[in-house]
Amino acid sequence: MELLTRNNFEGWMQKLMERLDRQDELLLAMKAEGKQPTITE
């Protein structure tokens, strides 16, 4: 297992935040089109 370092952690968090930003942009685009996104878990 890879040792968790500050750089590894920051890189992982950066990737996570980028994915969340893309998801937010997608949801806002869907809302602007008048669609109601359905979230399934």
Secondary structure, DSSP 8 states (H G I E B T S, - for coil): -----HHHHHHHHHHHHHHHHHHHHHHHHHHHTT-------
